Amino acid sequence: MTTETIEGRDATQDINELIENHLYLVEHVVQQLAARFPRHVDRDELRGAGSAGLVDAAHRYEPATGVPFPRYASIRIRGAIIDATRTRDWATRRLRRDLREIEEATSGLEERLQRRPEDAEVAAAMGTDERTVRSRRAAAVTSTVLTLDRPVGGEEDRSSLGERLTEQDEAWLPDRALEHNELVGTLRTAVAHLPELLRRVLVEHHFEGRLLRDIADDLGVTEARASQLRYEAIHALQAYFATSFDDVPEVPEDAPGKRRRASYVAQVAAATTWRTRLAGVAPAPSTSVEISA
């Protein structure tokens, strides 16, 4: 059949009518093949592949061959469904045969026992052991690619497979990623606004791993003074973080430089916004607050 006019009618119209009049074949073939596939295989995907096979059959059908269209279309639909499942199925034929045996044994026991059989009962009916039954089922799960949009709930719960899965890597969770970026960006901002001397001691000791005595030698001060500068920098950061995050311990009341820390916190708050802190962008402060004086 071509798209030329046949017997005074548009061939395209004939093809459309052929498809519409034989849509029932798709459901018929899907029902025949459904028993061959595991229960988790989406039947809507089988119907979609079968519909594509029906359309292809309608375009390729040649009435002159004498083969009835339903017979020809059923073959094309069946082939389209099998081809579609093969592209997303990594299981071997042997594994599929083993799974059919498990399904048949399970169905027979369910009918006889009027309940879901245990793995031991299925294994006994098959003449094997529980480990073999479980390993074959596990192999089937890992050999099938599932779509995350596939609905898995009941009539009242129409959630998808993707909504049921729990993300194990917290870095991919939007809320956790936002919290992490905010924390890191705020730290970068706070460090960037420290006075140069405090910032140098803090960065070289905590981020570069240098010893305080080496830092003190470079600065021409005692190691005790370098340690004091480090604590002053930490207390300044602690005071600022307490204004933005919960559960941050308060700076000890007897810690020196209380008024200067307050000025530092006010300066950072005035010079930045939540957007710049989230991005870790810290413009250079217009004035220098000397906390360590």
C-alpha positions, 0 to 999 in steps of 0.5 A: 500500500502506498500513499497514492490514491487507490480506488478513488480514496486517499491511501493515507485515510485508508492507513488511518482507518486500518490503524483505528480499526485494529487497535484492539490487536495491541491490547490482545498481543500485550496480554499474550506477552505480559506473562513472559515479563516480570511484574515490574515491567510497565505494561503501558510501555509494552502498549506503546511499543505495540502501537508503534508496531501497528502503525508500522504494519499499516504502512507496510501492509500489501493486500496483494499478498493475500495475508489477512491484516490482523495476522500480519499486524499481530506479528509486527506488533509482537516483534515491536514489543519484543525488540523494545524490551530487549533494548532495555533488558540486560537479562540473558535468555537463561535468566528469563527462563529461570524467572518463568519457572519461578513465576510458574511455581509461585502461581501454582503454590498460590492457587493451592495454598491460597497465600503467597508462598515462602521462598523455601516452598518455591525452592522445594517445588522447583527442586532447588534451594532458597539461595538459588531462588533469591539469586535469580530474583536479584539478577532480574532486578539488576538486569532491568532498566526502570523509568523513574516516572513509572507509577508504583502506588495504588489507586489512592497513591499515584507516586512514581518510582523516583519519588519512592527512592531515597537519595543516599548522597546528601550532596544531591539533595537541594536543601542540603546542597543549599545549606552547604553552599551557604555555610562555605560562602559565609565562611569565605566572606567572614575570613575575607573581612578579617583584618590582614594580620588576623586573616594571615595567621588564621589562613596560614595555620588552619588552611595551609597547615603551618606551625604557629612558631613558623608564622610567629617568626615570619611576623617577628612576634612571639609564638604566644602572640601568634596564638593570641592572634589566632584566637582573636580571629576565631572569636571574631568568626564565631561572633559573626556566625552566631548572627546567621546560624543556630547552635553556634556557641557564644564567645566567652564573656572574658574574651578580649576585644568585645567592642571590636568584635561587635564592630567587625560583625556590623561591618560584615553584615553591612558590606554583604548580602545573603546572595554574596554570602551564598556565592562566597563573594566578599568585596574588600571592606572600605575600612579596616577594623583592627580587632587585635589592637 
